[in-house]
Amino acid sequence: SQVLDTRDVQVFKVTVNGQDAQFAFGEKHSFKGTPLEITFPNELRRGQEAIVEISFESSPQSSALQWLTPEQTSGKKHPYLFSQCQVEFI
């Protein structure tokens, strides 16, 4: 399994390597957010890569996620999402 940090997001679906995965939120913490535990559908071998896809919806309270509109980017064609100063490509 894998545990990720979240804050004020709604998760609809999680897949691991294209297969549906079980997921559950843990107890909400006042400033750390809410842990999201993902249970992989199959056991992974050491060194095996996993592609985890999460279908989610953020909210204005989702402080860890920030968006730039297409107009705010250098190419002005696509929106830009970053989380805790780490780039996420969409």
Contact map, one row per residue, 1 for C-alpha under 8 A:
111000000000000000000000000000000000111100000000000000000000000000000000000000000000000000
111100000000000000000000000000000000111100000000000000000000000000000000000000000000000000
111110000000000000000000000000000011110000000000000000000000000000000000000000000000000000
011111000000000000000000000000000011100000000000000000000000000000000000000000000000000000
001111100000000000000000000000011111000000000000000000000000000000000000000000000000000000
000111111000000000000000000000001111000000000000000000000000000100000000000000000000000000
000011111000000000000000000000011100000000000000000000000000111100000000000000000000000000
000001111100000000000000000000001100000000000000000000000110110000000000000000000000000000
000001111110000000000000000000000000000000000000000000011110010000000000000000000000000000
000000011111000000000000000000000000000000000000000000011100000000000000000000000000000000
000000001111110000000000000000000000000000000000000001111000000000000000000000000000000000
000000000111110000000000000000000000000000000000000001111000000000000000000000000000000000
000000000011111000011000000000000000000000000000000001110000000000000000000000000000000000
000000000011111100011110000000000000010000000000000111100000000000000000000000000000000000
000000000000111111111000000000000000000000000000001111000000000000000000000000000000000000
000000000000011111111000000000000000000110000000011110000000000000000000000000000000000000
000000000000001111100000000000000000000000000000011100000000000000000000000000000000000000
000000000000001111110000000000000000000000000000001000000000000000000000000000000000000000
000000000000001111111000000000000000000010000000000000000000000000000000000000000000000000
000000000000111101111100000000000000000010000000000000000000000000000000000000000000000000
000000000000111100111110000000000000011110000000000000000000000000000000000000000000000000
000000000000010000011111000000000000011110000000000000000000000000000000000000000000000000
000000000000010000001111100000000001111000000000000000000000000000000000000000000000000000
000000000000000000000111110000000001110000000000000000000000000000000000000000000000000000
000000000000000000000011111000000111100000000000000000000000000000000000000000000000000000
000000000000000000000001111100000111100000000000000000000000000000000000000000000000000000
000000000000000000000000111110000110000000000000000000000000000000000000000000000000000000
000000000000000000000000011111011110000000000000000000000000000000000000000000000000000000
000000000000000000000000001111111100000000000000000000000000000000000000000000000000000000
000000000000000000000000000111111000000000000000000000000000000000000000000000000000000000
000000000000000000000000000011111000000000000000000000000000000000000000000000000000000000
000010100000000000000000000111111100000000000000000000000000000000000000000000000000000000
000011110000000000000000000111111110000000000000000000000000000000000000000000000000000000
000011110000000000000000111110011111000000000000000000000000000000000000000000000000000000
001111000000000000000000111100001111100000000000000000000000000000000000000000000000000000
001111000000000000000011110000000111110000000000000000000000000000000000000000000000000000
111100000000000000000011110000000011111000000000000000000000000000000000000000000000000000
111000000000010000001111000000000001111100000000000000000000000000000000000000000000000000
110000000000000000001110000000000000111110000000000000000000000000000000000000000000000000
110000000000000100001100000000000000011111100000000000000000000000000000000000000000000000
000000000000000100111100000000000000001111100000000000000000000000000000000000000000000000
000000000000000000000000000000000000000111110000000000000000000000000000000000000000000000
000000000000000000000000000000000000000111111000000000000000000000000000000000000000000000
000000000000000000000000000000000000000001111101010000000000000000000000000000000000000000
000000000000000000000000000000000000000000111111000000000000000000000000000000000000000000
000000000000000000000000000000000000000000011111000000000000000000000000000000000000000000
000000000000000000000000000000000000000000001111100000000000000000000000000000000000000000
000000000000000000000000000000000000000000011111110000000000000000000000000000000000000000
000000000000000000000000000000000000000000000011111000000000000000000000000000000000000000
000000000000000110000000000000000000000000010001111100000000000000000000000000000000000000
000000000000001111000000000000000000000000000000111110000000000000000000000000000000000000
000000000000011110000000000000000000000000000000011111000000000000000000000000000000000000
000000000000011100000000000000000000000000000000001111100000000000000000000000000000000000
000000000011111000000000000000000000000000000000000111110000000000000000000000000000000000
000000000011110000000000000000000000000000000000000011111000000000000000000000000000000000
000000001111100000000000000000000000000000000000000001111100000000000000000000000000000000
000000001111000000000000000000000000000000000000000000111110000000000000000000000000000000
000000011100000000000000000000000000000000000000000000011111110010000000000000000000000000
000000011000000000000000000000000000000000000000000000001111110000000000000000000000000000
000000000000000000000000000000000000000000000000000000000111111000000000000000000000000000
000000110000000000000000000000000000000000000000000000000111111000000000000000000000000000
000000111000000000000000000000000000000000000000000000000111111110000000000000000000000000
000000100000000000000000000000000000000000000000000000000001111111000000000000000000000000
000001100000000000000000000000000000000000000000000000000000011111000000000000000011000000
000000000000000000000000000000000000000000000000000000000100011111100000000000001111000000
000000000000000000000000000000000000000000000000000000000000001111110000000000001110000000
000000000000000000000000000000000000000000000000000000000000000011111000000000111100000000
000000000000000000000000000000000000000000000000000000000000000001111111100000111000000000
000000000000000000000000000000000000000000000000000000000000000000111111100001110000000000
000000000000000000000000000000000000000000000000000000000000000000011111101111110000000000
000000000000000000000000000000000000000000000000000000000000000000011111110110100000000000
000000000000000000000000000000000000000000000000000000000000000000011111110100000000000000
000000000000000000000000000000000000000000000000000000000000000000011111111111110000000000
000000000000000000000000000000000000000000000000000000000000000000000011111100000000000000
000000000000000000000000000000000000000000000000000000000000000000000100111111000000000000
000000000000000000000000000000000000000000000000000000000000000000000111111111000000000000
000000000000000000000000000000000000000000000000000000000000000000000110101111100000000000
000000000000000000000000000000000000000000000000000000000000000000001100101111110000000000
000000000000000000000000000000000000000000000000000000000000000000111110100011111000000000
000000000000000000000000000000000000000000000000000000000000000000111100100001111100000111
000000000000000000000000000000000000000000000000000000000000000011110000000000111110001111
000000000000000000000000000000000000000000000000000000000000000011100000000000011111111100
000000000000000000000000000000000000000000000000000000000000000111000000000000001111111100
000000000000000000000000000000000000000000000000000000000000000110000000000000000111110000
000000000000000000000000000000000000000000000000000000000000000000000000000000000111111000
000000000000000000000000000000000000000000000000000000000000000000000000000000000111111100
000000000000000000000000000000000000000000000000000000000000000000000000000000001110111110
000000000000000000000000000000000000000000000000000000000000000000000000000000011110011111
000000000000000000000000000000000000000000000000000000000000000000000000000000011000001111
000000000000000000000000000000000000000000000000000000000000000000000000000000011000000111
